Structures are given as structure tokens and as C-alpha cells.
């Protein structure tokens, strides 16, 4: 079996956490847009939902004044431990982090002036409940800023994935693929409707895009972020006995596309919502 199909990543291993936290390339483009959308004010209480290993929580904490307080929440225990290490190492006095879920925020009503989520809201189990909780804990007039990647993320890969599944007669798996995309990456109109249904006023929607560039398809499939964050869910869409066959064809097609175009480019479109209560 191809090495990239073997799940070698232990999400509970501290060395693994340290490694993936070394450079937050995936989260940075979203995060810079988010940080440039926030209304920076003195003496506020802020919440970062799905804070992961600490970006943009620690960045925001060090941009806010000492009278402000920022909290982070994430269900990943080892990531929370990593953020605590950073808070201690950087001597950040105005931040703390908790293990928990966005659907059940451990804060009182109207507690926060600002809520942010950098590509985290789209990964919750219950989006409607999460937005309801955000509305509950946000003060009247408070700002809610979140980013998420859009359905056409890695469209170059998904086009080849669908073509391969169709050629192999795996038509049910094509429907599963589209269901997976919708589960993880909501269209802007869908997100707009559900945000407004939860009583937020949307003041601004920014759209952006960035590229991942590779020499070929093999490099793309071996890329650590792909192997950890994307490949497991792609594999789950397939019958176990067809996984190696499907990905061997996909790899060949990706390599051919890269050879024809001189490189392989994967696009990541995203949106940033700025909302107020």
C-alpha cells in the first residue's frame, strides 16, 4: 500500500502536536483576514472557538491591552495543553484556554464583547446549536467574526476524484463525496441564512483565495497536512478493498495534470463573516 495511505499520525502524541504547530500555513491566510476584520477595543472579553494549538488566540491576546481577557475553547485535549504551554512561555497574562465544545459554551449569557473562530465553526457537530450558543454568550452590540473555507476547496483534486469514481462505477461514493463536502464546507448563501436565522446582523462578508502549489500529485498526497486533515475522510468514503486502487489512479491522474501544466496548483477559496448582535 502507498505510504501516504497509512495513518501514522497520533493526535494524542505531544511530539506530533509540536510538529504540526511549527508553521500554521493552513490557518494563516484565514487568520490574517480575521484579524484585519476585528474591531480592536480596549478592556474587552473575547472568545476564540476552536482555538486548536493557539492561533489566532495568542496573537489576539498579545494585540489586546492588559485589561482585556481572551478565552479559548477546543475539544482537542492535547491542543489545549499546547496552548497553555504557549501562554506560559510567552508570559501572556490576559488569556486562558479550556477543553470544551462550541455547542455547550461554559460561559454566562452576554459575557463576551467579541467572539472569533478561525476555520473552526465549519467543523462543529451542530452548527445551529453553536450559533445559538454564540448569540447567547455575546453582549448586545458585540462582534462575531469567523472564517471558513468554501466548497470549491481543492476543486482540482475533487474533479479527479469524481472522474475516477465514475470510471470505476462507484456512483454511490460520488454522492458520499458531495455529502462530505457539504458537511465540512458550507456555501456562503447557506451560512448567511443560518447566521441570520440565529439573529445575528451580518455587516460584512469578505471573500478570498490562496493556493497550495506542488511539483506533482505524489507530493500533494504525501503532504503532511493532507495526510492528517484530509486523507482519512477521503478514505472513509470508499469501500476498504477499493482504497488502494482508487488512489493509485488518482495519483497517476494528478501527476499527469502536473506534467502537462508544469506544476500542480490546489486552490482554497474562503469567506470571512463579520456579524453583530
Backbone torsions as a table, in degrees:
resi	resn	phi	psi	omega
1	UNK	NA	143.1	177.1
2	UNK	-56.6	138.4	-177.7
3	UNK	-60.3	-32.5	-177.5
4	UNK	-69.1	-16.3	177.8
5	UNK	-84.5	-8.7	179.4
6	UNK	-89.2	125.3	-178.2
7	UNK	-81.2	99.2	-176.7
8	UNK	-100.0	0.0	-173.5
9	UNK	-94.4	124.2	176.7
10	UNK	-104.3	105.2	-174.5
11	UNK	-67.4	-10.3	178.5
12	UNK	-100.3	2.7	-179.4
13	UNK	-88.6	125.4	-177.1
14	UNK	-60.7	-37.2	179.4
15	UNK	-63.3	-36.0	177.7
16	UNK	-67.2	-43.3	178.0
17	UNK	-58.9	-46.1	-179.8
18	UNK	-60.8	-38.8	-176.4
19	UNK	-68.9	-48.5	-176.6
20	UNK	-72.1	-16.7	-179.8
21	UNK	-88.1	-4.2	-174.3
22	UNK	-60.3	-46.7	178.3
23	UNK	-138.7	116.8	-177.6
24	UNK	-87.6	62.1	-176.0
25	UNK	-64.3	-42.0	-179.3
26	UNK	-61.8	-47.2	-173.0
27	UNK	-83.1	-16.8	-174.2
28	UNK	-63.3	-48.0	-179.2
29	UNK	-60.0	-42.4	175.9
30	UNK	-61.3	-45.7	-173.4
31	UNK	-64.3	-39.7	179.0
32	UNK	-65.2	-38.5	176.1
33	UNK	-63.9	-42.5	178.4
34	UNK	-60.9	-48.5	-178.1
35	UNK	-63.1	-31.1	179.1
36	UNK	-83.3	-1.2	179.2
37	UNK	-104.9	-22.2	-179.1
38	UNK	-67.4	139.7	171.7
39	UNK	-86.7	101.7	-177.7
40	UNK	-72.4	121.6	-179.7
41	UNK	-133.2	159.3	179.6
42	UNK	-85.8	149.7	171.5
43	UNK	63.6	37.0	-177.4
44	UNK	-105.0	164.3	169.7
45	UNK	-109.3	128.6	-176.3
46	UNK	-128.8	156.5	179.8
47	UNK	-134.1	131.8	174.6
48	UNK	-108.7	111.8	-178.8
49	UNK	-90.6	128.4	-175.8
50	UNK	70.9	49.1	-172.2
51	UNK	-70.2	-12.4	177.4
52	UNK	55.4	-128.9	-179.0
53	UNK	-91.5	11.6	168.8
54	UNK	119.5	2.7	176.3
55	UNK	-113.2	125.5	13.3
56	UNK	-98.8	16.1	-174.8
57	UNK	-54.2	-54.4	-176.7
58	UNK	-68.2	-32.9	176.9
59	UNK	-63.8	-45.5	179.9
60	UNK	-67.1	-40.3	-179.7
61	UNK	-59.5	-40.1	-177.9
62	UNK	-80.5	-10.6	174.2
63	UNK	-91.8	-21.8	178.7
64	UNK	-86.6	158.5	-178.4
65	UNK	-75.4	168.9	-177.0
66	UNK	-65.8	-22.0	178.6
67	UNK	-80.0	-12.7	177.6
68	UNK	-83.2	162.0	179.3
69	UNK	-139.3	128.1	178.1
70	UNK	-122.2	135.3	179.1
71	UNK	-113.7	147.3	173.9
72	UNK	-121.6	147.0	177.3
73	UNK	-138.5	137.3	-179.5
74	UNK	-158.0	143.8	179.9
75	UNK	-78.5	-8.4	-175.0
76	UNK	-89.2	103.2	-174.6
77	UNK	-55.0	-47.1	-176.1
78	UNK	-67.2	-33.1	176.3
79	UNK	-67.6	-40.1	177.9
80	UNK	-61.4	-40.7	177.2
81	UNK	-61.5	-39.2	179.3
82	UNK	-63.4	-42.7	178.9
83	UNK	-63.1	-41.0	179.1
84	UNK	-60.8	-38.6	177.0
85	UNK	-62.4	-42.6	179.6
86	UNK	-64.1	-44.6	-179.7
87	UNK	-57.9	-40.9	179.1
88	UNK	-70.3	-46.5	-177.3
89	UNK	-62.8	-43.2	-178.2
90	UNK	-80.8	-4.4	-178.3
91	UNK	56.6	46.1	177.1
92	UNK	-83.1	122.1	-174.4
93	UNK	-98.0	-12.8	-172.3
94	UNK	-113.0	25.2	-177.7
95	UNK	-138.4	148.0	171.2
96	UNK	-151.2	159.3	-174.1
97	UNK	-135.1	147.0	-178.4
98	UNK	-132.7	152.0	171.6
99	UNK	-84.2	129.4	-179.9
100	UNK	175.5	179.8	-178.3
101	UNK	-115.9	155.4	-179.3
102	UNK	-70.3	-21.6	-178.9
103	UNK	-76.3	-16.7	-179.4
104	UNK	-139.6	76.9	-176.0
105	UNK	-74.9	128.0	-175.9
106	UNK	-84.6	53.2	-178.4
107	UNK	-137.4	154.3	-178.5
108	UNK	-77.0	164.7	-179.4
109	UNK	-59.8	141.0	174.3
110	UNK	60.1	35.2	-173.9
111	UNK	-85.6	-31.9	-170.1
112	UNK	-106.7	144.8	171.3
113	UNK	-87.5	-24.1	-175.3
114	UNK	-146.3	134.9	172.1
115	UNK	-125.9	133.2	176.3
116	UNK	-128.2	155.7	173.6
117	UNK	-153.8	116.1	-176.4
118	UNK	-97.4	97.2	-179.0
119	UNK	56.0	38.2	179.5
120	UNK	-115.8	-35.6	-178.5
121	UNK	-57.6	-36.1	-178.0
122	UNK	-73.6	-5.8	-179.7
123	UNK	-107.2	6.7	-179.6
124	UNK	-77.1	161.9	179.4
125	UNK	-74.9	-36.2	-176.8
126	UNK	-133.2	98.8	-176.1
127	UNK	-65.1	-43.3	-178.7
128	UNK	-62.2	-44.2	178.9
129	UNK	-65.5	-38.1	178.8
130	UNK	-62.4	-47.1	180.0
131	UNK	-65.2	-35.8	176.1
132	UNK	-63.0	-41.2	177.9
133	UNK	-66.6	-40.0	177.7
134	UNK	-60.9	-43.5	179.2
135	UNK	-63.1	-39.7	-178.1
136	UNK	-63.1	-44.5	-172.6
137	UNK	-88.9	-4.4	179.6
138	UNK	-90.0	139.9	176.8
139	UNK	-70.1	156.4	171.9
140	UNK	-59.8	129.7	-176.9
141	UNK	85.9	-4.0	-179.8
142	UNK	-71.7	157.6	-177.2
143	UNK	-104.1	141.2	177.7
144	UNK	-127.1	114.6	-177.2
145	UNK	-122.3	126.8	178.9
146	UNK	-144.9	151.7	178.2
147	UNK	-118.5	156.2	175.0
148	UNK	-160.5	145.9	177.4
149	UNK	-82.5	151.2	-169.2
150	UNK	-95.1	167.2	-174.6
151	UNK	-56.2	-27.4	-179.5
152	UNK	-82.9	11.5	174.6
153	UNK	-56.5	128.4	-178.5
154	UNK	55.2	37.6	-178.8
155	UNK	-57.7	-30.5	179.1
156	UNK	-62.3	-37.8	176.4
157	UNK	-71.9	-46.8	-174.5
158	UNK	-64.8	-32.3	176.3
159	UNK	-62.0	-41.7	178.7
160	UNK	-72.0	-36.5	176.7
161	UNK	-59.1	-49.7	-179.5
162	UNK	-63.4	-43.3	179.0
163	UNK	-58.8	-42.3	-179.6
164	UNK	-66.1	-45.5	179.3
165	UNK	-62.2	-40.4	178.9
166	UNK	-64.4	-43.7	-179.8
167	UNK	-62.7	-31.5	-178.2
168	UNK	-91.0	1.7	179.6
169	UNK	74.8	17.6	-179.9
170	UNK	-91.0	66.8	-172.3
171	UNK	-72.6	-36.2	176.8
172	UNK	-62.4	-34.5	-179.5
173	UNK	-69.1	-28.2	175.4
174	UNK	-64.7	-42.8	177.4
175	UNK	-64.3	-38.4	176.4
176	UNK	-62.3	-39.4	180.0
177	UNK	-60.8	-46.8	179.9
178	UNK	-67.1	-34.2	175.3
179	UNK	-64.6	-39.9	177.6
180	UNK	-63.6	-43.4	179.3
181	UNK	-60.9	-45.2	-178.8
182	UNK	-66.7	-37.1	179.6
183	UNK	-61.6	-39.2	-173.5
184	UNK	-96.0	-25.2	-172.4
185	UNK	-138.5	97.2	-176.6
186	UNK	-80.5	145.1	172.8
187	UNK	-65.8	156.9	-178.9
188	UNK	-59.2	-44.8	-177.8
189	UNK	-62.4	-39.8	177.5
190	UNK	-62.6	-47.2	-178.9
191	UNK	-64.5	-40.1	177.9
192	UNK	-59.1	-45.1	-178.4
193	UNK	-64.5	-45.0	-176.2
194	UNK	-72.0	-31.5	175.6
195	UNK	-66.2	-44.3	179.6
196	UNK	-69.1	-32.8	176.1
197	UNK	-63.8	-25.1	177.4
198	UNK	-95.4	21.1	167.4
199	UNK	76.0	10.4	174.8
200	UNK	-80.9	147.8	171.8
201	UNK	-99.6	120.0	-179.2
202	UNK	-86.0	118.7	-178.9
203	UNK	-94.6	-25.4	-176.5
204	UNK	-160.4	140.4	172.6
205	UNK	-126.5	116.4	177.4
206	UNK	-102.8	140.0	174.8
207	UNK	-117.8	142.2	178.8
208	UNK	-147.4	179.2	180.0
209	UNK	-159.9	148.0	172.8
210	UNK	-143.1	166.7	-175.1
211	UNK	-118.4	146.3	164.2
212	UNK	-106.6	125.7	-176.5
213	UNK	-113.9	134.6	-178.6
214	UNK	-135.4	155.5	178.2
215	UNK	-72.5	-30.1	179.6
216	UNK	-162.5	179.2	-178.4
217	UNK	-69.4	-33.6	178.8
218	UNK	-61.2	-43.3	178.1
219	UNK	-61.8	-40.1	178.2
220	UNK	-61.4	-47.1	-176.8
221	UNK	-71.0	-27.0	177.5
222	UNK	-86.0	-11.1	-176.4
223	UNK	-58.8	126.9	-173.1
224	UNK	-53.1	-41.9	-179.5
225	UNK	-63.4	-37.6	177.4
226	UNK	-66.8	-45.1	-177.4
227	UNK	-64.7	-33.3	-177.1
228	UNK	-88.0	-46.9	-171.3
229	UNK	-92.3	-27.1	-171.2
230	UNK	-115.0	-46.8	-174.4
231	UNK	-55.4	-44.1	-178.7
232	UNK	-56.3	-40.6	-179.7
233	UNK	-72.5	-32.3	176.0
234	UNK	-66.7	-41.5	-179.7
235	UNK	-63.8	-37.7	-179.2
236	UNK	-64.1	-20.5	179.7
237	UNK	-75.1	-14.2	-170.2
238	UNK	-109.1	152.4	167.9
239	UNK	-60.8	135.3	-173.1
240	UNK	-56.3	-33.9	-177.1
241	UNK	-77.0	-7.6	-178.8
242	UNK	-109.1	-2.9	-173.7
243	UNK	-58.2	-53.0	-176.3
244	UNK	-63.4	-40.4	179.4
245	UNK	-61.2	-47.5	-178.3
246	UNK	-62.0	-47.1	-175.6
247	UNK	-75.1	-24.2	173.8
248	UNK	-65.5	-40.8	178.2
249	UNK	-68.1	-44.2	179.6
250	UNK	-59.8	-45.3	-180.0
251	UNK	-60.2	-43.1	178.9
252	UNK	-62.0	-43.5	-179.0
253	UNK	-67.9	-40.0	177.5
254	UNK	-63.7	-42.0	178.8
255	UNK	-64.5	-37.9	177.9
256	UNK	-65.0	-44.0	179.1
257	UNK	-61.7	-41.1	179.0
258	UNK	-65.1	-39.2	179.9
259	UNK	-65.1	-39.9	-178.8
260	UNK	-69.9	-35.9	-175.5
261	UNK	-99.4	-7.9	179.4
262	UNK	90.8	-12.6	176.7
263	UNK	-171.3	171.0	177.3
264	UNK	-113.8	122.2	-179.8
265	UNK	-116.1	126.5	175.9
266	UNK	-111.8	125.2	-177.1
267	UNK	-95.9	146.3	178.6
268	UNK	-130.1	93.5	174.7
269	UNK	-81.6	146.9	-178.6
270	UNK	-148.0	168.5	178.5
271	UNK	-132.9	153.0	175.3
272	UNK	-129.0	121.7	179.1
273	UNK	-102.5	132.2	170.2
274	UNK	-112.9	119.1	-175.0
275	UNK	-128.1	158.9	178.4
276	UNK	-134.4	149.4	176.4
277	UNK	-93.3	NA	NA
